[in-house]
Amino acid sequence: MRKGTFKDYVFKRVFRSLLVVMFFSCYLIPGILDAQQKLYDDLFSVSFPNEKDGWACGRWGIVLHTSDGGKTWVRQNTGVNYTLLSIHFVDTQNGWVVGDGGTILHTKDGGKTWEKQKSPVPYYLMGVHFINSLKGWVVTERTNILFTEDGGEHWRIKFKDEDYILRAVSFCDPVHGWAVGEYGYIYHTSDGGATWKKQAGFFRISEETGGMEGASFLFDVVAVNPQTAWAVGIDGYAVKTIDGGKTWRGVNTGDSKISFFCVASDGKDTIMIGGKGALLLSVDQGRTWKKSELNPPITYGWIQKIAQRGSSGFIAIGGRGVIYISNSKTSWQQIYY
């Protein structure tokens, strides 16, 4: 990537700030208009270590827990009011949640109590993933990847690159993982996170026009197996690799105007993509797609995260506290808590 001048850097930062404002405006404005009292309920992440037990997190330090597969939820006391952006449980007792202000919280008792852990950076922590109760990763703004091998007692910066935002991280096993973010940047590890290699993405200022050029923003990634991973982002952008990331190819889902915020897989043929007002389903590894039926439909909201509930199906969460559960993949029922 070409190194820009200080003027280029300032221009890039201002433009990115405007994109962030626009990104969150699509969430906030509809809520202000018709459901202002529900703004604090926005949910951003969900994790199910088995069929019954699950946790979701969101604005103002909210963490919700279910022990019946998502039918009923109760709020847990985290002791913070920061926005919590990502949550991950490795079993019914051990979980982590991360968010604004370098916030890292850990529970060893299924969320009955949450303890703060110290982040080596004060940035927004965007995504968290653990492979067991000891080893885990966090991705942040400014392209930091944090790592712990003692359950979060000590976190350190394992990888750092140029000043962009990484949005999500996913491992399919203890060795192979991907992290994605702004301007289509994709990083991959095949040695358990010891080293990370950039596989895709770019940003530059055009020398001819002075305009800014860059790949599409990516918001989520799912590692299916050591060779296969999916990533999705703005303006209906979806990409897939089947060779460990040597090549990433665009996937036509038929919905190029929908911003995609999340992607999930059952590890076999099923891929689900969520975004602004829609859930898309493919049962043939992305060759064909159709919209899932949401009951009731989302008029102005969005799906922010999808998780598998063991062998029982999937669950989806998002703006203004929406929670949908599905057993058939094609039909989803909203749950109220």
Secondary structure as UniProt FT lines:
FT   HELIX           6..34
FT   HELIX           36..41
FT   STRAND          43..47
FT   STRAND          54..58
FT   HELIX           59..61
FT   STRAND          63..66
FT   TURN            69..70
FT   STRAND          74..76
FT   STRAND          84..89
FT   STRAND          95..99
FT   HELIX           100..102
FT   STRAND          103..107
FT   TURN            110..111
FT   STRAND          115..117
FT   STRAND          125..130
FT   STRAND          136..141
FT   STRAND          144..148
FT   TURN            151..152
FT   STRAND          156..160
FT   STRAND          165..171
FT   STRAND          177..181
FT   HELIX           182..184
FT   STRAND          186..189
FT   TURN            192..193
FT   STRAND          197..200
FT   STRAND          203..205
FT   TURN            207..209
FT   STRAND          212..214
FT   STRAND          218..223
FT   STRAND          229..233
FT   HELIX           234..236
FT   STRAND          237..241
FT   TURN            244..245
FT   STRAND          249..250
FT   TURN            256..257
FT   STRAND          260..265
FT   STRAND          271..276
FT   STRAND          278..282
FT   TURN            285..286
FT   STRAND          290..291
FT   STRAND          293..295
FT   STRAND          302..308
FT   TURN            310..311
FT   STRAND          314..318
FT   HELIX           319..321
FT   STRAND          323..326
FT   STRAND          331..335
//
